[in-house]
Amino acid sequence: MITGLPDEAAVRAVLSDFKDPETGRSVTHMNQIPSIQMIDGRICVTLALTSHSAPLAEEMALAVRGLLEKSFPDISSVEVELAIHQRPPEPMGEIGLTAKSVIAVGSGKGGVGKSTIAVAIALGLKRAGSSVGLMDADVYGPSVPHLLGLSGRPEVEDGKIRPMDYRQMPVMSMGFMVPAGEAVVWRGPMLHGAITQMLRDTRWGNLDYLIIDMPPGTGDIALTLSQLLPLTGAVTVCTPQDVALLDAEKAIAMFRKVNIPILGMVENMSGFVCPDCQKRHDIFGHGGARQRAESLSIPFLGEVPINLQIRLGGDQGNSEAALEDKLVGPTISHLSYQLVKNLAESRAEDPPTPTLPVL
């Protein structure tokens, strides 16, 4: 605590301990405090964050204000203005993907709503202000095109596949390449080639997040991904009943075996709230995923209830409508927020070594 009115140097010294949620390094070291002004006993600060941290921006602004109010009790107020800090992603791995975080969404079995949750996380991050791409790696049963109401075949320009566009979010799926109703019967090498092509030869652009909808089970696509690029981590989706939790554990074991960090678990179909009486019915049980996450020492991202709007939106190719629902909208937004927050906390504890010198 410092008495009296501070100067710019004192404010900057206090903020030197405040960490950028994307990198885990000091915001002052990363040139993310472009402006500090003292106006009529007030501190006016500009905090610049990347779009990768967009889901946390308001929380970070409140944290900066609280830190300065505590450090300088004699000031009349603190004002924090948010700005965008430009930090483009560097090419990732040998395939040259330009994404800051690549997150796989998987499950140990089918029928638990994995694709629905993958789409929901991508849309939640996009709505928060991040640049997001969505890749459907479920080659045998691609659901993403239907959930987003997308159809057609991607075009090739200058040797690169132009992904389908969903409201400025690039989307790629085997469902765009194979006629509807036709089965894909491939062995491992062909699967490896298809996943490699979707990652390497697609014009994704600069992304904060690439969300990958994995096939159910514990096949070799996770191994392919781990060989192609350094995945940020995986999210596991399951329903509350024991049989689904047992299969979710197998998915977690698979990800760990190929050195993909587990970023969290989601409990889908977690109860049904009657729209007439507002009473909750735990059709498949409740809380199993949270308990299993705690026993496995992995983060729990949240619960998504059984909800008519989710089903209708998915069937009608308008999954984004669920974000407007007063019950499930906040739940879906929380999944994206908690995922980014967990990433920020892990990087604050263990900041990655910068590949380029910080100027």
Steps between C-alpha positions, in 0.01 A plus 500: 500500500636839397364826648460819297443537129723275290689586186505290183811309608336393827188378319707311246704340781181369665371364168828321433363210708180479294522217247370486146248210493624376162872481571526500879757779482480854639275738307758775544773278357272417205422869430133450583458814711529763223357786705507610866362842592433689826194723459346688794606241755392211276715231343406432138660187356472326165531122512563337162416130468506268202180356358621163633415638845169656396284280727696631801531866397241650736625290790859611434393867491327461838810328640726786388264755654488306828880469510551874449227599749663281764850625422409871493227565761523882470382520140138591427439227240656270242384476141615210281442514125537182296683494168610235252861383507608355167708184534455270199555126545820337383493198264443185704687179432610380160157556350523876558158544663469857631298450819588589856304220667385171350244322714360152436151416627457126550303231677543133578174406329244632255164650588615735776470821296870548432448680168232722652741603777788554254279731293375675815855569625604634158194726478547618859861599434401670176221697666741615772721656229763237424600385153388137478515215250310172527625171356285187491741207535219248550560349157253213536208709633554871430226698677635855493363594153148405608527675838602824326275468196793489257511311171689499172856413406799722589685664213875476441694821439875504430541148635316575826152393605274790582298392805129551526400816680258520790456868584874568460602176672690260268367144515643184344348151506511174310125551474569760230709254299282187506144486363229484767415143593823354364712305748872565545686167518865584563797346674747688717730639227206654313367655820844644571515648151154655526568664838839624380346654189225675695758655733784571254318582177208704632526878489411551866645848535621633835308338785492541874338159539453199275238270653522140374196275534651154551340168406359301795704225658876457523608465137822615339396854400623629837838345422499663156426842650769462766753424225395787275502793740529590867141491623420740782280236658176307496151536645309182585120486475285247684157453650443443872432125507772252596528325162579829327747600770688173459542567129598863569783371718624296205503814283694685769749212520537509121575873495752461779667210323573721199607791725198723437416700816146473636347848520174395657188287507144600405188327631244507219129413535534593866139514612183632340321811626129483424400821316154492663575437867877580502565175689828325424501132407835316500416249229854363460615589851692808604849599609678187382734685266596755766580224748698305242692813397592564862615140548715523186637846596378669183297822470121488479368747243129482570163334447272532197137398560266310272326779317250523217669803345830314464323215321294727276797720413713201407227338291431827318868579436489797735699391806579862582136549604579314824720794603186715513314262730475641853576163658775348285649819351687598820604136547659480155669837545639376830660197332701725270585741781614225735710336229687824428533578871655159565746558217588843641558361849724221372706748300528736795651213700728387218543769232617361165846599387467766229628388161591855405660770712250740657569853381 
